[in-house]
Amino acid sequence: MVSEPDKKTPATNPLSDFANRLSLFGSRLLEPVAVPFRALPGNARGAIWILIASFFFTVMVALIKSVGDDISVFQILLFRQIVMTCTVMPILISGFPEILKTRHLPLHLVRVALAVVAMTCGFTAFIHLPLAEATALGFAKSLFVTILALIILREVAGPRRWIAVLVGFAGVLIMVQPGPAGINFYSILAVTGAAAAAGVMVIIRKLSRHDRSVTILSYQAIMVGLLMLVPTVYYWVTPTLEQWLIMGAIGLFSVVGQLMNIQGFKEGEASAVAPMDYTRLIYAALLGFIVFGEVPDLDTVLGAALIIGTSIYTVRAEKRAGERSRKAEPAGQ
């Protein structure tokens, strides 16, 4: 018979304990903001998450553009994924193997494949096109998101959403102005990346109904890195210290942006919150001017005003719709 003092107590995991303490500190720090934030409708909360994520993603692509002339996009992507994996490693270790458990592995695999296409094509376009122009072309994903959300998620997009998406895309066309001379090869890559990114966004929305955000992020962090390994070895260039630091920053901004993006599509409907991603255009225009000396022309300004205007209208319309729905619930019961 084993006496009570002789029983072994389970060992504490220092990584898990640190993560819990950090989470508790963050919750207390953000509590004054979190309470009114949780009171907002789901689509409004999702829109705010996407707004913040857009800023992090824009800084990330600006960093990619700054080193893309010397280092291949495959190598940049590989080290981006390494940093992402290292960032979530404490959570992976503390929750392994449960954190990787999922009943929707095929969806994760499709999401990873689409993410590889989206990032390879999209990042190549950002390296070779002006930052604002590449960002504008990437907005074509809104059309694909709306269509895919209808087909895959069975969401209903009302006239307001269709109008907002179409008007926003018209703003993109104002800036790009396709002419008889043909379309630049890198522009085609940007649109291809946008279509793949739309597929990723809709699949995230579907996966977030069943899996945790950290599970979704973990699969991408590990699997995309593995897929980038072979082309990285082939196109390897030894980075300078500055380039190492930039690639590390790319990974960190990616992790924060991904978590916020996943949370945004978990909080709101894909076809409702997607237009808020248009704010990347403002960030891109500012960074393009400050960092790369790119001056937006009148067409870019007009297109940006049109896009941001429709985005703000969409969020306000969704907020009013959510308020009307809550008021109507008691009468319908």
Buried (B, 14 or more C-beta within 10 A) or exposed (E): EEEEEEEEEEEEBEBBEEBEEEEEEEEEEEEEEEEEEEEBBBBBBBBBBBBBBBBBBBBBBBBBBBBBEEBBBBBBBBBBBBBBBBBBBBBBEBBEEEBBEBEBEEBBEBBBBBBBBBBBBBBBBBBBBBBBBBBBBBBBBBBBBBBBBBEBBEBEBEEBBEBBBEBBBEBBEBBBEEEEEEEBEBBBBBBBBBBBBBBBBBBBBBBBEEBBBBBBBBBBBBBBBEBBEEBBEEEEEEBEEEBEEBBBBBBBBBBBBBBBBBBBBBBBBBBBBBBBBBBBBBBBBBBBBEBBEBEBEEBBEBBBEBBBBBBBBBBEBBBEBBEEEEEEEEEEE
